[in-house]
Amino acid sequence: MMSWLLAASVSLVPVGVDVGLEPHEQTELILWLIAAGVSLVPLVIFSISYNRVRSPKLLITTVAFFLFFIKALILSMKLFIPNYVDEIWWAVAAVLDIMIISLIAYSLGRKS
């Protein structure tokens, strides 16, 4: 019974998969975390401005920056999942990019 449990737990990690990150993955992780941190600055600025002014344009722009923050976190999280399919993560990022661009374009075209 114990040997079956041991074999089952060992098979959870595929053969030849290193759990650690390679140097280029570490660089990518650091860059995406920096992008997430930088996106917090306009997110905080626009959310404070929205709390003071209560403009729908500021709310839409705040949501757009929040989506950018989520995108940066998602793309940094993909490096922690072993055997990830890169195309799925970039497809999610592309959908978020379309949403961000649409929200900013809608906010710019909206009358105050």
C-alpha positions, 0 to 999 in steps of 0.5 A, a space after each residue: 500500500 505504501 509503495 503505491 502511494 509513493 509511486 502516485 506521489 512521485 508521478 505528480 511531478 513529470 520526469 525531467 521537470 525542474 521545479 526551479 526557474 531558469 534564468 530567463 524565466 526569473 528575468 521574465 518574472 521580475 519584469 512582470 512583477 515590476 510591471 504590476 508594481 508600476 501599474 499600481 501607481 496610476 491605479 491608486 491615483 485614478 481611484 483617489 481621483 474617482 473618490 473625490 470627483 465621482 466621474 464615470 470617466 475616472 471609474 472606467 479608466 480605473 477599471 482599465 488600470 486594474 485590468 492591466 494590474 491583473 494581466 501583469 499578475 497573471 503573466 507572472 503567475 504562469 511561471 510558477 505552474 509547471 508544464 504550462 501552455 504558453 499560448 493559453 496565458 498569452 491568449 488571456 493576456 490578449 483578451 485583457 489587452 482588448 478590454 483595456 484598450 476598449 475601456 480607455 477608448 470608451 473613456 476618451 470618447 465619452 462626454 463628461 
